[in-house]
């Protein structure tokens, strides 16, 4: 017997708005039953668990102990620019001169995410 991951739950101040941001990040739709003002909103990913946003009263105060790592279809650099345009903020640069590494961004409520190298980036600089 094992457990199956149903969803990745993310506490937030505004479930609908943060889910809309992540819908833009992933290119995946919100649950059609969810709407503005709902305290719980889901982004329906193509595979695996859904992203489940829970509205909570307390603010985020420290670094996340768990976060999402994103592997873009375009280059890492193009994806960083796209996410910044969606409303993410730049947190830390973990990119190396040889092209390896990642960029750390945060969503509009401060939840960290890593943008990894794409498959084409990895093919160009193996390591």
C-alpha positions as CSV (number, residue, x, y, z in Angstrom):
1,X,0.0,0.0,0.0
2,X,1.2,3.5,-0.9
3,X,-0.2,7.0,-0.9
4,X,-0.8,9.0,-4.1
5,X,-0.1,12.8,-4.1
6,X,-3.5,14.4,-4.8
7,X,-2.4,18.0,-4.9
8,X,0.3,20.5,-4.0
9,X,-1.4,22.9,-1.5
10,X,-0.2,26.5,-1.4
11,X,-1.4,28.8,1.3
12,X,-2.1,32.4,0.2
13,X,-4.0,35.6,0.8
14,X,-6.0,35.6,-2.5
15,X,-6.5,32.1,-3.8
16,X,-8.1,33.1,-7.1
17,X,-5.5,35.7,-8.1
18,X,-2.6,33.5,-7.2
19,X,-4.1,30.6,-9.0
20,X,-4.5,32.9,-12.1
21,X,-0.8,33.7,-11.9
22,X,0.1,30.0,-11.8
23,X,-2.3,29.2,-14.6
24,X,-0.3,31.7,-16.7
25,X,3.0,30.1,-15.6
26,X,1.9,26.6,-16.4
27,X,-0.5,27.3,-19.4
28,X,-3.1,25.2,-17.7
29,X,-6.7,26.2,-16.8
30,X,-8.3,26.9,-13.5
31,X,-11.0,24.4,-12.4
32,X,-14.1,25.6,-14.2
33,X,-16.0,25.5,-10.9
34,X,-13.7,28.0,-9.2
35,X,-14.2,31.8,-9.4
36,X,-13.2,35.2,-7.9
37,X,-13.5,35.2,-4.1
38,X,-13.4,31.5,-3.7
39,X,-11.2,30.5,-0.7
40,X,-9.9,27.4,-2.6
41,X,-9.0,27.4,-6.3
42,X,-7.2,24.8,-8.3
43,X,-5.0,24.8,-11.4
44,X,-5.6,21.6,-13.4
45,X,-2.2,20.4,-14.6
46,X,-1.9,18.1,-17.6
47,X,-0.3,15.4,-15.5
48,X,0.2,14.6,-11.9
49,X,-1.4,16.4,-8.9
50,X,-3.2,19.7,-9.2
51,X,-2.0,23.0,-7.7
52,X,-4.5,23.8,-4.9
53,X,-4.5,27.3,-3.5
54,X,-5.9,27.8,0.0
55,X,-6.8,31.2,1.3
56,X,-5.5,31.7,4.8
57,X,-5.5,34.7,7.2
58,X,-1.8,34.7,8.1
59,X,0.9,36.2,5.8
60,X,4.0,34.4,4.5
61,X,6.9,35.3,6.8
62,X,9.8,33.0,6.0
63,X,11.5,31.1,3.1
64,X,9.4,28.2,1.8
65,X,10.7,24.8,2.9
66,X,9.2,23.3,-0.3
67,X,8.9,24.9,-3.7
68,X,8.2,24.2,-7.4
69,X,11.1,23.7,-9.8
70,X,10.1,24.6,-13.4
71,X,11.7,23.2,-16.5
72,X,10.7,25.5,-19.4
73,X,10.0,24.5,-23.0
74,X,11.9,27.6,-24.1
75,X,15.3,28.6,-22.8
76,X,15.7,29.3,-19.1
77,X,16.5,33.0,-19.9
78,X,13.3,33.4,-22.0
79,X,11.2,31.8,-19.3
80,X,12.7,34.0,-16.5
81,X,11.7,37.0,-18.6
82,X,8.2,35.6,-19.3
83,X,7.6,34.9,-15.6
84,X,8.8,38.4,-14.6
85,X,6.3,39.9,-17.1
86,X,3.6,37.8,-15.5
87,X,4.3,39.3,-12.1
88,X,7.1,37.2,-10.6
89,X,10.0,38.8,-8.8
90,X,13.7,37.9,-9.0
91,X,15.0,36.5,-5.8
92,X,18.4,34.9,-6.4
93,X,20.8,34.1,-9.3
94,X,22.1,30.6,-9.0
95,X,23.2,30.5,-12.7
96,X,26.8,29.6,-13.4
97,X,29.2,31.1,-16.1
98,X,29.2,27.7,-17.8
99,X,25.4,27.8,-18.3
100,X,24.4,25.4,-15.5
101,X,22.4,26.4,-12.5
102,X,19.0,28.0,-12.0
103,X,17.2,31.3,-11.2
104,X,15.1,31.7,-8.1
105,X,11.9,33.8,-8.6
106,X,8.9,34.4,-6.3
107,X,5.2,34.5,-7.2
108,X,3.2,37.6,-6.4
109,X,2.7,36.4,-2.8
110,X,6.4,35.6,-2.3
111,X,6.4,31.8,-2.8
112,X,9.7,30.8,-4.3
113,X,10.2,28.8,-7.4
114,X,13.3,27.7,-9.4
115,X,13.6,28.1,-13.2
116,X,15.9,25.3,-14.4
117,X,17.6,24.8,-17.7
118,X,15.4,23.6,-20.5
119,X,16.2,20.5,-22.4
120,X,17.8,22.6,-25.2
121,X,19.8,24.5,-22.6
122,X,21.0,21.2,-21.1
123,X,21.9,19.8,-24.6
124,X,24.0,22.9,-25.2
125,X,25.9,22.7,-21.9
126,X,25.8,19.2,-20.5
127,X,27.0,19.2,-16.7
